[in-house]
Amino acid sequence: MHRASGGTSAQAIYTLMNLVPGKYRVFLTWKADPQGATNASYTVYDNIHTIGDALASDTVNQTQAPATDTFPIEKWHCCNAADCPDGQPYDDQYHHLVACGGWDNVNNVVLGPHHKYGWHEISGGPFETTSSVLSILLDASTANGRVHADAVWLERESCSESEPYEPTDPYSDSGPNPCNYPQDPLAQMKNGLDWIVEHQQADGSWQHVHSTAPGTTGGPCGGQCAGDGGGGYAGASTAFGILALLSAGYTPVSGPEYYRDSLCRAINWMMDYQNGAGGYHEDFTYATFGTVEHLFAHYAMAEAVAGMDMALAGDCAEGDGSCSVDKHRLRTSVQMATNYTISERKPMNYADLGDWETKPCSSPIHNGGWHYHNHQDWGWSDVLTNPWGSMALKASQLAGIQFDSEELNIAELATRGNGCECVFDQEEWLPRKFHYLSYGTINDNMNCGQLMTLLLLQGGRAGHQVFSDYMNDNPPSPSDFWMAFFTHRMASYNGNSDYSTGLKAELLASQVNAGHAQGSWDPSGTISGNCGRHFATCMAVTILNELEHGIRLQP
């Protein structure tokens, strides 16, 4: 229990996460305090209180204990067989809420369940949440006495029978169909996927230091194939593995068991890895590259929800493998991740946008996007990180995750506003000249990510000269897998089939065809030193599969 003086700025915030979407009753308890407030104010929110909608408010008198007959004990049969008339087995899960059994010496009868403490139900319930999160805010600012933050109890309506999982209906006219995945893929694609799965860790994750993998069906790598990346950030490396398998049309509930099981173990590992705030990163990475690690993972996990829902809706899900994914838990995990992504975005100051026609390089807009690590430590968002945040939100939208669509508009503004040396066409709202600078030098890695993001967030712009100019200046090449991932998507969205054909040929020709590294790609280009052979191979496989079967995430 925590206590604060009335009339102060103190707040107690209860954030109740991992909820199955549905209706909940909210109960409070506290100890009576003669100096307590008679007007302690509680507000219930759907989602995190800073971004969610207020559902109801209630005021309680904390000079008196709550009533003792409000908590719904009738459904909790918690007495042991010796003491309880109905003979239900003892369950100590609720012993702090309900007193169980006992003998009434006055009336000489056996006692059944009865209230142990008083509870107050917040008025206006039950409250419906669609976001998997409920928040309760106790505010001391208007209180006329001491305010006590004590226990909160949620009671889900009809919780004894969980509602059946209802998959969303993501559009299925683009990308691989999980119910009709390629039965005879190109040998190079299969070899690439096999290398990835064989270098998966025993716990289901992937590591940038791939040489530590024990081997899935064969022996351990033990450094037989060079090109390890740096240590840590397993959320990112696992995300790349998930994306590669999803791009082939496989899901954790459909596809050949070898790949299906690999995806299942990776997704379960990622849900265990997720922290309490919803981020797919370890807390100690927050101040370094934790946010971009989370964005990689958020995108992959949202794509996994969409792919799995397509398999369920198409009635091709299989359940005979050694691993299974809890569908409710996965959707809740991605909802939490979406909330976290939004909270990590640098707030947009619309007054900073200025005159788009004459935006000078000396004053780019750094609001509205994401940085590599927490936005509280940095005053700007980053052009290499924004595409992943934008794709993550777009994939959450595809999967039916709840959030305000204005977030995608803000991401678009951030994409345009971060540009240097840009001259915008107001009618088409796209740049006629589009150069992102890195320390005074035009950086093509920045250009391709931002241009792809503009196409993704503002569909229907295919054929605009700025995209064709970029691809003419940067011919297909597997020398930078980060750049190739964005450029091939730009080519697809822009309708440049010749570029896609050339990139496919380059990737197939550069695959390793012998030794323990057979099926992989040598690391090169942006972040190759950090992410190594695993990243290069996952990107190459994802690109090849998307070139062959299409991209699920569309403008």
C-alpha positions in Angstrom: 0.0 0.0 0.0 1.1 3.5 -0.8 -0.1 6.8 0.7 0.0 10.4 -0.5 -1.2 13.7 0.9 -4.2 15.3 -0.7 -3.8 18.3 -2.9 -0.4 17.2 -4.2 0.5 16.1 -7.7 1.0 12.5 -6.6 -0.6 9.8 -8.7 -0.9 6.0 -8.5 -1.2 4.3 -11.8 -2.2 0.6 -12.1 -1.4 -0.7 -15.6 -2.9 -4.2 -16.0 -1.5 -5.9 -19.1 -1.8 -9.2 -21.0 -5.6 -9.1 -20.8 -7.7 -11.0 -23.2 -9.9 -8.4 -24.8 -13.3 -8.4 -23.2 -15.4 -6.9 -20.3 -14.0 -6.5 -16.8 -15.3 -5.3 -13.5 -12.8 -3.4 -11.4 -12.7 -3.7 -7.6 -10.7 -1.6 -5.1 -9.8 -2.0 -1.4 -8.2 0.2 1.2 -7.9 0.5 5.0 -10.0 3.1 6.7 -8.1 6.2 7.6 -9.6 8.9 9.9 -7.5 11.4 8.0 -8.3 9.9 4.6 -9.9 11.7 1.7 -13.6 11.6 1.3 -13.2 12.2 -2.4 -10.4 9.9 -3.6 -10.8 9.9 -7.4 -10.2 6.9 -9.7 -10.3 6.9 -13.5 -10.4 3.7 -15.7 -8.7 3.8 -19.1 -8.7 1.4 -22.0 -5.0 1.0 -22.8 -2.1 2.9 -21.2 -3.6 5.9 -19.5 -1.5 8.4 -21.6 -2.9 7.2 -24.9 -6.1 5.4 -24.0 -9.7 6.5 -23.7 -11.1 7.2 -20.3 -14.0 4.8 -19.7 -15.3 6.0 -16.3 -14.4 7.8 -13.1 -15.5 7.2 -9.5 -15.0 8.9 -6.2 -14.7 7.0 -2.9 -14.6 7.8 0.8 -11.4 6.5 2.3 -12.2 7.5 5.9 -14.3 4.3 5.9 -13.5 0.8 4.8 -15.3 -0.5 1.6 -18.4 -2.6 2.0 -17.9 -6.3 2.7 -20.5 -7.7 0.4 -19.6 -6.5 -3.0 -16.9 -8.9 -4.2 -18.4 -11.7 -6.4 -17.4 -14.7 -4.4 -20.1 -17.0 -5.7 -17.9 -18.3 -8.5 -14.9 -19.1 -6.3 -15.3 -22.6 -4.7 -12.2 -22.3 -2.6 -13.0 -24.5 0.5 -11.4 -27.8 1.2 -13.4 -30.9 1.1 -13.5 -31.4 4.9 -14.9 -28.0 5.6 -17.0 -27.0 2.6 -20.6 -28.2 2.1 -20.2 -28.5 -1.7 -17.1 -30.5 -1.4 -15.1 -28.4 -3.9 -11.3 -28.8 -3.8 -9.4 -26.2 -2.0 -7.8 -23.5 -4.2 -5.5 -21.1 -2.4 -5.3 -18.7 -5.3 -7.9 -16.4 -3.8 -7.2 -16.7 -0.1 -6.5 -13.0 0.2 -9.9 -12.2 -1.1 -12.2 -14.9 0.2 -12.2 -16.7 3.6 -12.7 -20.4 3.1 -14.5 -22.8 5.3 -14.3 -22.9 9.1 -16.7 -23.9 11.9 -19.3 -21.6 13.4 -19.2 -22.5 17.2 -22.3 -20.4 17.9 -24.7 -21.9 15.4 -22.8 -25.2 15.0 -22.7 -25.1 11.2 -20.0 -25.4 8.6 -19.1 -22.1 6.9 -18.9 -21.8 3.2 -16.9 -19.1 1.3 -17.4 -15.6 2.7 -15.7 -12.2 2.3 -12.4 -11.7 3.9 -12.1 -8.0 3.2 -14.3 -5.2 1.9 -14.1 -4.3 -1.8 -15.6 -1.4 -3.7 -16.6 -1.8 -7.3 -15.9 1.2 -9.6 -19.2 2.4 -11.0 -19.9 2.3 -14.7 -18.5 -1.2 -15.3 -18.1 -3.8 -16.6 -15.5 -2.0 -18.8 -14.6 -3.2 -22.2 -11.1 -3.2 -23.4 -10.0 -3.9 -27.0 -6.4 -3.2 -26.4 -5.4 -6.0 -23.9 -4.5 -3.3 -21.3 -6.6 -1.5 -18.6 -5.2 1.4 -16.6 -6.5 2.8 -13.4 -5.4 6.3 -12.3 -5.7 7.4 -8.6 -5.1 11.2 -8.5 -4.4 13.0 -5.3 -4.5 16.5 -6.7 -8.1 17.3 -5.8 -8.3 15.1 -2.7 -9.3 16.6 0.7 -7.3 14.2 2.8 -4.7 11.4 2.6 -5.1 9.1 -0.4 -4.3 5.4 -0.2 -3.3 3.2 -3.2 -4.0 -0.4 -2.2 -5.0 -3.5 -4.0 -7.0 -3.7 -7.3 -8.9 -6.7 -8.5 -10.2 -7.4 -12.0 -13.1 -9.7 -12.6 -13.6 -10.7 -16.2 -17.1 -11.3 -17.4 -17.7 -15.0 -18.3 -14.0 -15.8 -17.6 -14.7 -19.4 -16.9 -15.3 -19.8 -20.7 -12.8 -17.9 -22.8 -14.3 -16.5 -25.9 -13.2 -18.4 -29.1 -10.3 -16.8 -31.0 -11.7 -14.7 -33.8 -9.0 -14.1 -36.4 -8.9 -10.8 -38.3 -9.3 -10.8 -42.0 -6.1 -9.3 -43.3 -6.0 -8.8 -47.1 -4.7 -11.8 -48.8 -4.3 -10.7 -52.4 -0.6 -9.8 -51.8 2.3 -11.9 -50.6 2.4 -15.6 -49.9 -0.8 -17.5 -49.1 -0.3 -19.7 -46.0 -2.9 -22.1 -47.3 -1.2 -22.3 -50.7 2.4 -21.9 -49.9 4.9 -23.0 -52.6 5.3 -26.8 -52.5 8.5 -26.7 -54.6 10.5 -23.5 -53.9 13.7 -22.6 -55.6 16.6 -24.7 -54.2 18.5 -21.6 -53.3 15.6 -20.3 -51.1 15.2 -23.7 -49.4 18.9 -23.8 -48.8 18.8 -20.4 -47.3 15.9 -21.2 -45.0 17.6 -24.4 -43.9 20.8 -22.6 -43.0 18.8 -20.2 -40.9 16.8 -22.9 -39.1 20.0 -25.0 -38.5 21.6 -22.0 -36.8 18.6 -21.4 -34.4 19.4 -21.5 -30.7 18.0 -24.3 -28.4 15.7 -21.7 -26.7 14.1 -20.7 -30.0 16.0 -17.4 -30.5 18.6 -16.5 -33.1 21.8 -14.7 -32.2 24.0 -12.5 -34.3 26.8 -14.7 -33.1 25.5 -17.5 -35.1 28.4 -19.8 -34.5 27.1 -20.6 -31.0 24.1 -22.5 -32.5 23.9 -26.1 -31.4 22.4 -27.3 -34.7 18.7 -28.2 -35.1 19.0 -31.5 -37.0 22.8 -31.6 -37.5 25.8 -30.8 -35.4 26.8 -27.4 -33.9 28.2 -24.7 -36.1 31.3 -24.1 -33.8 32.6 -21.4 -36.1 32.6 -23.5 -39.3 31.1 -20.6 -41.2 32.7 -17.2 -40.5 30.9 -13.9 -40.3 29.6 -13.7 -36.7 28.0 -10.4 -35.8 28.2 -8.7 -32.4 26.7 -10.1 -29.3 23.3 -9.1 -27.7 20.1 -7.7 -29.2 18.6 -11.1 -29.7 15.2 -9.5 -30.3 16.5 -8.1 -33.5 18.3 -11.3 -34.7 15.2 -13.4 -33.8 13.0 -10.9 -35.7 15.1 -11.3 -38.9 14.7 -15.1 -38.7 10.9 -14.9 -38.2 10.6 -12.5 -41.2 12.6 -14.9 -43.4 10.3 -17.9 -42.6 7.1 -15.8 -42.9 8.2 -14.6 -46.3 8.1 -18.2 -47.6 4.5 -18.4 -46.7 4.9 -20.4 -43.5 3.3 -19.5 -40.2 3.5 -21.0 -36.7 0.3 -23.0 -37.5 0.9 -23.9 -41.2 3.6 -25.1 -43.5 6.1 -28.0 -43.3 6.6 -29.0 -39.6 10.4 -28.3 -39.8 9.8 -24.6 -40.5 6.5 -24.4 -38.6 8.2 -25.6 -35.4 11.1 -23.2 -35.9 8.7 -20.2 -36.2 6.6 -21.4 -33.2 9.7 -21.7 -30.9 10.9 -18.2 -32.1 7.6 -16.5 -31.5 7.2 -18.1 -28.0 10.8 -17.0 -27.2 10.0 -13.5 -28.3 6.9 -13.3 -26.1 9.0 -14.4 -23.1 11.6 -11.9 -24.0 9.1 -9.0 -24.1 9.5 -6.7 -21.0 6.7 -5.4 -18.8 6.3 -2.1 -20.7 5.7 -4.0 -24.0 9.2 -3.6 -25.5 10.9 -6.5 -27.2 14.2 -5.6 -25.7 16.1 -6.1 -22.4 16.0 -3.2 -20.1 19.7 -2.6 -20.1 19.7 -2.1 -23.9 17.1 0.8 -23.7 19.8 3.5 -23.6 21.8 2.0 -26.6 19.9 0.3 -29.4 16.9 -1.0 -27.5 14.3 0.9 -29.4 15.3 -0.1 -32.9 15.7 -3.7 -31.6 12.1 -3.5 -30.5 10.9 -2.0 -33.8 12.5 -4.9 -35.8 10.7 -7.4 -33.5 7.4 -5.5 -33.4 7.3 -5.6 -37.2 8.1 -9.4 -37.4 5.5 -10.3 -34.6 2.8 -8.2 -36.2 3.4 -10.0 -39.6 3.2 -13.3 -37.7 -0.3 -12.4 -36.3 -1.5 -11.5 -39.8 0.0 -14.7 -41.4 -1.4 -16.9 -38.6 -4.9 -15.3 -38.9 -4.8 -15.9 -42.7 -4.1 -19.6 -42.0 -6.8 -19.9 -39.4 -9.4 -18.1 -41.6 -8.4 -20.3 -44.6 -8.8 -23.4 -42.4 -5.4 -24.7 -43.1 -3.9 -24.6 -39.6 -2.3 -27.7 -38.4 -1.8 -28.7 -34.7 0.2 -31.9 -34.8 3.6 -30.4 -34.1 5.7 -30.4 -31.0 5.2 -26.7 -30.4 2.1 -24.4 -30.2 1.5 -20.7 -30.0 -1.2 -19.3 -27.8 -3.1 -17.1 -30.2 -4.6 -14.9 -27.6 -1.2 -14.4 -26.0 0.4 -13.5 -29.3 -2.3 -10.9 -30.2 -1.9 -9.4 -26.7 1.8 -9.3 -27.1 1.6 -7.4 -30.3 -1.0 -5.0 -28.9 1.4 -4.2 -26.1 4.3 -3.8 -28.6 2.2 -1.4 -30.6 1.4 0.6 -27.6 5.1 0.7 -26.7 6.1 1.7 -30.3 3.7 4.7 -30.1 5.0 5.7 -26.7 8.6 5.7 -28.0 7.9 7.9 -31.0 9.3 11.4 -30.7 6.2 13.6 -30.2 5.3 15.6 -33.3 5.2 19.4 -33.0 3.1 20.4 -36.0 4.3 24.0 -35.6 7.8 22.9 -36.7 6.7 21.7 -40.1 7.2 25.1 -41.7 7.0 25.9 -45.4 7.4 22.6 -47.3 8.1 24.4 -50.6 11.4 25.8 -49.4 12.5 23.5 -46.6 16.2 24.2 -46.1 18.7 21.5 -45.2 19.7 23.4 -42.1 16.4 22.9 -40.4 15.0 19.4 -40.9 12.1 18.3 -38.8 13.2 15.6 -36.4 9.9 15.0 -34.6 7.4 12.3 -35.1 9.7 9.3 -35.6 12.0 7.0 -33.6 15.6 6.9 -32.6 17.9 3.9 -32.0 17.2 4.1 -28.3 14.8 5.8 -26.0 13.5 9.2 -27.2 13.8 10.7 -23.8 17.6 10.8 -24.2 17.6 12.2 -27.7 16.1 15.3 -29.2 15.4 13.8 -32.7 14.2 10.8 -34.6 16.4 9.0 -37.0 16.0 8.3 -40.8 17.3 4.8 -40.6 15.0 3.8 -37.8 11.8 5.5 -39.0 11.1 2.9 -41.8 11.0 0.1 -39.3 8.6 1.9 -36.9 6.4 2.8 -39.9 6.4 -0.8 -41.1 5.7 -2.1 -37.6 2.6 0.1 -37.3 1.4 -0.7 -40.8 1.8 -4.4 -40.0 -0.2 -4.0 -36.8 -2.9 -2.3 -38.8 -2.9 -5.3 -41.2 -3.2 -7.7 -38.2 -6.2 -5.8 -36.7 -4.3 -4.4 -33.7 -6.1 -1.4 -32.2 -4.4 2.0 -32.4 -5.2 5.5 -33.7 -4.6 5.7 -37.5 -3.3 9.2 -37.0 -0.1 7.5 -35.9 0.5 6.5 -39.5 0.0 10.1 -40.6 2.5 11.3 -38.1 5.0 8.7 -39.3 4.6 10.0 -42.8 5.2 13.6 -41.7 8.3 12.4 -39.8 9.5 10.7 -43.0 9.1 13.9 -45.1 10.3 16.2 -42.3 13.6 14.5 -41.7 14.7 15.2 -45.2 17.4 17.6 -46.2 17.7 19.4 -49.5 14.1 18.5 -50.3 11.8 20.5 -52.5 8.2 19.3 -52.2 5.4 19.2 -54.8 2.4 20.4 -52.7 -0.2 18.8 -55.1 1.4 15.4 -55.0 2.9 15.8 -51.6 6.1 14.0 -52.7 9.6 15.5 -53.2 10.9 16.5 -56.5 14.3 16.5 -55.1 15.1 14.1 -52.2 18.5 13.9 -50.6 19.2 12.8 -47.1 22.5 13.9 -45.8 24.8 12.1 -43.3 27.4 14.5 -42.0 27.2 16.5 -45.2 27.3 13.6 -47.7 24.3 12.3 -49.6 23.5 8.9 -48.0 21.7 6.4 -50.3 21.0 4.1 -47.3 18.9 6.9 -45.9 17.3 7.7 -49.2 16.0 4.2 -49.9 14.5 3.6 -46.5 12.7 6.9 -46.5 11.5 6.7 -50.1 10.2 3.1 -49.5 8.3 4.4 -46.4 6.7 7.2 -48.4 5.4 4.7 -50.9 4.2 2.4 -48.1 2.4 5.1 -46.2 1.1 7.1 -49.2 0.0 4.5 -51.7 -0.9 5.3 -55.2 2.3 7.3 -56.0 3.9 4.6 -58.1 5.7 6.0 -61.1 6.7 9.3 -59.6 10.0 10.4 -61.1 11.9 10.6 -57.8 11.6 6.8 -57.3 12.7 6.0 -60.8 15.6 8.5 -60.5 16.8 6.8 -57.3 16.8 3.3 -58.9 18.5 4.5 -62.0 21.3 6.0 -59.8 21.5 2.8 -57.7 21.5 -0.4 -59.8 20.6 -3.7 -58.2 23.4 -5.0 -56.0 23.6 -7.5 -53.1 26.6 -5.6 -51.7 24.4 -4.0 -49.0 21.5 -6.1 -47.7 20.0 -3.4 -45.6 19.8 -1.1 -48.7 18.6 -4.0 -50.9 15.7 -4.8 -48.6 14.3 -1.3 -48.9 15.2 -0.8 -52.6 13.5 -4.0 -53.7 10.3 -3.0 -51.9 10.5 0.5 -53.4 10.8 -1.2 -56.9 7.8 -3.4 -56.2 5.6 -0.6 -54.9 6.8 1.6 -57.8 6.2 -1.1 -60.4 9.8 -1.4 -61.6 9.9 -5.1 -62.6 13.3 -4.8 -64.4 15.0 -3.7 -61.2 13.5 -6.6 -59.3 14.6 -9.1 -61.9 18.1 -7.8 -61.8 18.3 -7.9 -58.0 17.0 -11.5 -57.9 19.8 -12.6 -60.3 22.4 -10.8 -58.3 21.3 -12.5 -55.1 21.1 -16.0 -56.5 24.6 -15.6 -58.0 26.2 -14.5 -54.7 24.9 -17.3 -52.4 27.5 -19.6 -50.8 27.2 -23.0 -52.3 29.6 -25.2 -50.4 30.7 -26.1 -46.9 29.0 -25.5 -43.6 28.0 -22.0 -44.8 26.1 -23.5 -47.8 22.8 -21.6 -48.4 24.0 -18.5 -46.6 25.3 -15.1 -47.8 28.5 -13.4 -46.8 27.8 -10.3 -44.8 28.5 -6.9 -46.4 27.3 -3.4 -46.3 25.4 -1.4 -43.6 25.4 -3.0 -40.1 27.1 -6.1 -41.4 29.7 -5.9 -38.6 27.0 -5.7 -36.0 24.6 -8.3 -37.4 26.8 -10.6 -39.5 26.0 -13.6 -41.7 22.7 -14.3 -40.0 21.3 -10.9 -40.9 22.7 -11.0 -44.4 21.1 -14.5 -45.0 17.7 -13.5 -43.5 17.6 -10.4 -45.6 18.5 -12.2 -48.8 16.0 -15.0 -48.2 13.3 -12.5 -47.4 14.0 -10.4 -50.5 14.1 -13.5 -52.7 10.8 -14.9 -51.3 9.1 -11.5 -51.7 10.4 -11.2 -55.3 9.0 -14.6 -56.0 5.7 -14.6 -54.0 5.0 -10.9 -53.4 5.0 -8.7 -50.4 2.2 -9.0 -47.8 2.6 -5.5 -46.5 1.2 -3.2 -49.1 0.5 0.6 -49.4 
